[in-house]
Amino acid sequence: MTTNTIAKQRWIRLIPIAFITYSLAYLDRANFGFAAAGGMGDDLKITPAMSSLLSSLFFLGYFFFQIPGALYAANKSAKKLIFWSLILWGGLAMATGMISNVSLLIVIRFMLGVVESAVMPAMIIFLSRWFTKSERSRANTFLILGNPVTILWMSILSGYLVKSVGWRWMFIIEGAPAIIWAFFWWRLIQDKPREANWLTADEKEALEDQLKSEQKNIKPVRNYGEAFRLKVVILLSLQYALWSIGVYGFVMWLPSIINAAPGSNIVTTGWLSAVPYVLAVITMLGVSYYSDKMLIRKIFVWPFLLIGAVAFYGSYLAGTDNFWLSFVLLVIAGGAMYAPYGPFFALITEILPKNVTGGAIALINSFGALGSFAGAYLVGYLNGATGGFGASYIFMAGSLFLSAVLTMLAIKGKK
């Protein structure tokens, strides 16, 4: 019996659950940009510099607890870890709408990052236990689609919520679903195929045999210490940090960039902010499909990062006087930056053995969190210091260009 006989069951049962879970995580981290553009700064007397720090504090908390969380997911239970994370981040997101001073907001933003830190590596580990090499890029993509798809509808919803009920109720309304969903997650998910009562004994054995056979061609790595010293892991960590500078500088500040355009308002900002994520969904699905079909990863990563760099630079050249040209180039940059996520995380699970994959993903994702911190903070700082967006476009373009170069250096000789 082959894994094909149970492929449909796995996709139908697991992927929607993974998608919704990661979507809720993104909802409760990315809506801060709409609160910042919708009156939070005035209500809490937040300066532009403090707004940049608050936007980025999430990623500082996210950085420090990546590896412990990933090791718990790899060695104990991703299911249990994500259950408690859902409850805690939903509560913290709701609390953001109830605070009355900046000091509490600083603590909440940092703790939200801590609570969410293990979700990404835990979900990648979880999917690697359920999907084979020829499926993994698509499985990862459907997980990470929770990012652009959520920002797409969240941009529209948050714009309307801020206008109709204010930024406080936006946080409260958008934080509650994570707590409710935690109990669906607990009921519907099993950590490993052998625990699933919806698979027969033969189906469980066929799937686990296939996953074990894929490990045979991977060079052994004794422990996490050895894995963390590998050149490929170090370079991919730096690569992902630079990539994340572009992504999160874009995600956190796009609403403010659009809201600053002549004649714009918070509802228009919501609709226009959603457009790049429509393209992101299309590119992610297409790239992951062909990456799995051809079993090629590298060439589905670096070219898109390079396109993103060129698009940001083009937006800089277009300038503020050509808003619509600049906006179209930002849409292209957004779609290009998101496209390679599925192949990238599939690559990590295919070049490292199972015993160190969880820690390596956590380390790489930790550096991504540092890049996200730098992107969210420095893009906001550059926007405030220069009174425009040109300097931040150059910054994001340069980061993505270096990320593309490091991708090629990290995985020489691999497709």
QUICORHU-V482778 format. One record per residue. RES is the residue in one small letter. PSI is psi in whole degrees, 0 to 359 (* if undefined). D_CENTER is the distance of its C-alpha to the mean C-alpha in Angstrom with 2 decimals. Layout:
BEGIN
((RES | PSI | D_CENTER) (RES | PSI | D_CENTER))
END
This chain:
BEGIN
((m | 133 | 35.53) (t | 167 | 32.32) (t | 346 | 28.72) (n | 329 | 29.14) (t | 339 | 31.17) (i | 5 | 28.33) (a | 313 | 25.44) (k | 318 | 25.73) (q | 315 | 25.83) (r | 316 | 22.64) (w | 318 | 20.67) (i | 321 | 22.26) (r | 321 | 22.02) (l | 320 | 18.69) (i | 315 | 16.14) (p | 324 | 16.66) (i | 315 | 16.35) (a | 318 | 13.07) (f | 311 | 11.75) (i | 318 | 13.32) (t | 312 | 12.17) (y | 329 | 8.40) (s | 316 | 9.50) (l | 325 | 11.53) (a | 317 | 9.10) (y | 325 | 7.37) (l | 316 | 11.02) (d | 359 | 12.22) (r | 331 | 10.14) (a | 345 | 10.30) (n | 352 | 13.93) (f | 325 | 15.29) (g | 326 | 15.62) (f | 325 | 17.97) (a | 319 | 19.92) (a | 322 | 20.43) (a | 349 | 21.69) (g | 22 | 23.67) (g | 353 | 26.02) (m | 318 | 24.39) (g | 317 | 25.44) (d | 317 | 29.02) (d | 322 | 29.34) (l | 7 | 28.22) (k | 50 | 29.74) (i | 125 | 26.55) (t | 162 | 27.26) (p | 320 | 24.99) (a | 317 | 24.50) (m | 325 | 23.66) (s | 320 | 21.18) (s | 318 | 19.29) (l | 316 | 19.50) (l | 322 | 18.35) (s | 326 | 15.25) (s | 343 | 14.36) (l | 326 | 15.89) (f | 316 | 12.92) (f | 337 | 11.35) (l | 315 | 14.84) (g | 323 | 15.04) (y | 323 | 11.68) (f | 313 | 13.29) (f | 335 | 16.60) (f | 13 | 15.93) (q | 303 | 13.43) (i | 312 | 16.39) (p | 318 | 18.71) (g | 317 | 16.30) (a | 321 | 15.50) (l | 322 | 19.27) (y | 317 | 20.12) (a | 320 | 17.98) (a | 322 | 19.54) (n | 340 | 23.04) (k | 273 | 23.41) (s | 113 | 21.25) (a | 325 | 17.60) (k | 311 | 19.13) (k | 318 | 20.76) (l | 314 | 17.94) (i | 327 | 15.53) (f | 308 | 18.61) (w | 328 | 19.36) (s | 317 | 15.85) (l | 313 | 15.85) (i | 315 | 19.25) (l | 318 | 18.68) (w | 329 | 15.56) (g | 318 | 17.35) (g | 319 | 20.43) (l | 321 | 18.95) (a | 317 | 17.38) (m | 322 | 20.86) (a | 333 | 22.58) (t | 328 | 20.95) (g | 356 | 23.16) (m | 352 | 26.22) (i | 160 | 26.42) (s | 0 | 29.13) (n | 161 | 28.58) (v | 328 | 26.11) (s | 315 | 26.71) (l | 324 | 25.34) (l | 322 | 22.31) (i | 313 | 21.61) (v | 315 | 21.89) (i | 317 | 19.73) (r | 319 | 16.78) (f | 314 | 17.08) (m | 327 | 17.58) (l | 320 | 14.64) (g | 318 | 12.50) (v | 313 | 14.89) (v | 321 | 14.70) (e | 352 | 10.97) (s | 325 | 10.85) (a | 353 | 11.94) (v | 311 | 9.93) (m | 304 | 7.41) (p | 324 | 10.51) (a | 320 | 12.80) (m | 322 | 11.41) (i | 317 | 11.53) (i | 315 | 14.98) (f | 311 | 15.96) (l | 328 | 15.44) (s | 341 | 17.24) (r | 349 | 20.15) (w | 343 | 20.48) (f | 140 | 19.86) (t | 175 | 21.89) (k | 320 | 21.28) (s | 356 | 22.20) (e | 346 | 19.65) (r | 321 | 16.65) (s | 317 | 14.83) (r | 319 | 15.25) (a | 314 | 14.33) (n | 320 | 10.96) (t | 316 | 10.54) (f | 328 | 11.76) (l | 306 | 9.31) (i | 343 | 6.16) (l | 339 | 8.63) (g | 334 | 8.11) (n | 291 | 5.72) (p | 324 | 8.64) (v | 318 | 11.31) (t | 315 | 10.86) (i | 328 | 10.86) (l | 303 | 13.77) (w | 331 | 15.90) (m | 324 | 14.84) (s | 317 | 16.02) (i | 311 | 19.31) (l | 315 | 19.78) (s | 323 | 19.00) (g | 314 | 21.40) (y | 320 | 24.07) (l | 315 | 23.59) (v | 320 | 23.88) (k | 320 | 26.95) (s | 321 | 28.59) (v | 356 | 27.99) (g | 164 | 26.43) (w | 329 | 23.26) (r | 311 | 24.39) (w | 334 | 24.66) (m | 312 | 21.38) (f | 317 | 19.66) (i | 313 | 22.12) (i | 320 | 21.83) (e | 347 | 18.03) (g | 331 | 17.92) (a | 320 | 20.57) (p | 329 | 18.91) (a | 320 | 16.70) (i | 317 | 20.04) (i | 316 | 21.75) (w | 334 | 19.16) (a | 322 | 19.40) (f | 331 | 22.88) (f | 316 | 22.05) (w | 312 | 19.50) (w | 323 | 22.31) (r | 326 | 24.83) (l | 343 | 23.10) (i | 143 | 21.30) (q | 144 | 23.03) (d | 320 | 21.64) (k | 157 | 23.61) (p | 323 | 25.67) (r | 343 | 28.90) (e | 355 | 28.19) (a | 124 | 27.77) (n | 357 | 30.95) (w | 4 | 30.08) (l | 144 | 30.61) (t | 167 | 34.10) (a | 319 | 35.06) (d | 321 | 35.40) (e | 319 | 31.97) (k | 315 | 30.37) (e | 318 | 32.42) (a | 317 | 31.65) (l | 314 | 27.89) (e | 326 | 28.05) (d | 319 | 30.63) (q | 317 | 28.44) (l | 321 | 25.51) (k | 321 | 28.08) (s | 329 | 29.67) (e | 339 | 26.50) (q | 343 | 26.50) (k | 330 | 30.02) (n | 6 | 29.25) (i | 132 | 26.73) (k | 129 | 28.41) (p | 144 | 28.80) (v | 126 | 27.24) (r | 317 | 29.14) (n | 179 | 26.77) (y | 322 | 23.67) (g | 316 | 25.79) (e | 319 | 26.70) (a | 318 | 23.20) (f | 341 | 21.89) (r | 354 | 24.82) (l | 139 | 24.22) (k | 318 | 23.95) (v | 323 | 21.19) (v | 318 | 18.96) (i | 313 | 19.88) (l | 321 | 19.30) (l | 330 | 15.90) (s | 314 | 14.91) (l | 320 | 16.31) (q | 315 | 14.86) (y | 329 | 11.21) (a | 314 | 12.25) (l | 320 | 13.83) (w | 315 | 11.15) (s | 333 | 8.78) (i | 312 | 11.97) (g | 313 | 12.13) (v | 311 | 8.74) (y | 337 | 8.97) (g | 321 | 12.69) (f | 308 | 12.43) (v | 314 | 10.28) (m | 333 | 12.37) (w | 355 | 15.64) (l | 315 | 15.96) (p | 319 | 17.77) (s | 323 | 20.15) (i | 313 | 20.81) (i | 321 | 21.78) (n | 337 | 23.62) (a | 351 | 25.75) (a | 148 | 27.13) (p | 133 | 30.77) (g | 5 | 31.36) (s | 155 | 27.80) (n | 176 | 27.16) (i | 328 | 24.31) (v | 315 | 24.60) (t | 319 | 24.74) (t | 317 | 21.73) (g | 314 | 19.80) (w | 314 | 20.98) (l | 326 | 20.46) (s | 338 | 16.92) (a | 336 | 16.10) (v | 313 | 17.63) (p | 331 | 15.04) (y | 339 | 12.66) (v | 312 | 15.69) (l | 322 | 15.98) (a | 317 | 12.33) (v | 315 | 13.04) (i | 313 | 16.29) (t | 321 | 15.28) (m | 316 | 12.59) (l | 315 | 15.32) (g | 314 | 18.02) (v | 316 | 16.59) (s | 323 | 15.64) (y | 310 | 19.08) (y | 330 | 21.04) (s | 317 | 19.29) (d | 320 | 20.31) (k | 320 | 23.65) (m | 352 | 24.55) (l | 43 | 22.89) (i | 138 | 21.80) (r | 305 | 18.52) (k | 314 | 19.14) (i | 356 | 20.57) (f | 11 | 17.62) (v | 293 | 15.39) (w | 323 | 17.50) (p | 326 | 19.33) (f | 326 | 16.38) (l | 323 | 15.32) (l | 319 | 19.00) (i | 318 | 19.18) (g | 319 | 16.48) (a | 314 | 18.63) (v | 320 | 21.76) (a | 318 | 20.52) (f | 318 | 19.67) (y | 320 | 23.08) (g | 322 | 24.72) (s | 323 | 23.45) (y | 315 | 24.99) (l | 325 | 28.21) (a | 321 | 28.33) (g | 174 | 28.41) (t | 341 | 28.58) (d | 344 | 31.77) (n | 66 | 30.11) (f | 313 | 27.36) (w | 323 | 26.93) (l | 316 | 26.85) (s | 319 | 24.34) (f | 316 | 22.19) (v | 319 | 22.45) (l | 325 | 21.35) (l | 323 | 18.28) (v | 315 | 17.51) (i | 317 | 17.99) (a | 316 | 15.80) (g | 313 | 12.84) (g | 321 | 13.65) (a | 321 | 14.20) (m | 325 | 11.08) (y | 335 | 8.95) (a | 319 | 11.85) (p | 2 | 11.70) (y | 314 | 8.57) (g | 305 | 10.98) (p | 324 | 13.87) (f | 309 | 12.27) (f | 333 | 11.37) (a | 321 | 14.64) (l | 316 | 16.46) (i | 317 | 15.80) (t | 348 | 17.26) (e | 348 | 20.13) (i | 351 | 21.33) (l | 145 | 21.43) (p | 160 | 23.46) (k | 325 | 22.31) (n | 342 | 23.80) (v | 0 | 21.46) (t | 315 | 18.27) (g | 312 | 16.67) (g | 320 | 17.59) (a | 316 | 16.63) (i | 318 | 13.03) (a | 318 | 13.02) (l | 313 | 14.79) (i | 316 | 12.62) (n | 330 | 9.43) (s | 316 | 11.91) (f | 327 | 12.80) (g | 323 | 9.32) (a | 321 | 9.66) (l | 318 | 13.06) (g | 321 | 12.06) (s | 318 | 9.80) (f | 312 | 12.99) (a | 317 | 15.19) (g | 311 | 13.54) (a | 319 | 13.59) (y | 309 | 17.04) (l | 326 | 18.76) (v | 316 | 17.94) (g | 319 | 19.35) (y | 314 | 22.19) (l | 320 | 23.11) (n | 317 | 23.18) (g | 320 | 25.46) (a | 325 | 27.58) (t | 346 | 28.33) (g | 17 | 28.51) (g | 188 | 26.51) (f | 356 | 23.34) (g | 315 | 24.84) (a | 322 | 24.22) (s | 328 | 20.48) (y | 317 | 20.33) (i | 318 | 22.24) (f | 313 | 20.01) (m | 323 | 16.81) (a | 314 | 18.96) (g | 320 | 20.29) (s | 315 | 17.05) (l | 323 | 15.82) (f | 313 | 19.38) (l | 325 | 19.52) (s | 318 | 16.26) (a | 317 | 17.99) (v | 315 | 21.14) (l | 327 | 19.67) (t | 313 | 18.19) (m | 322 | 21.79) (l | 323 | 23.32) (a | 322 | 21.18) (i | 52 | 21.95) (k | 142 | 25.44) (g | 359 | 27.49) (k | 148 | 24.68) (k | * | 23.88))
END
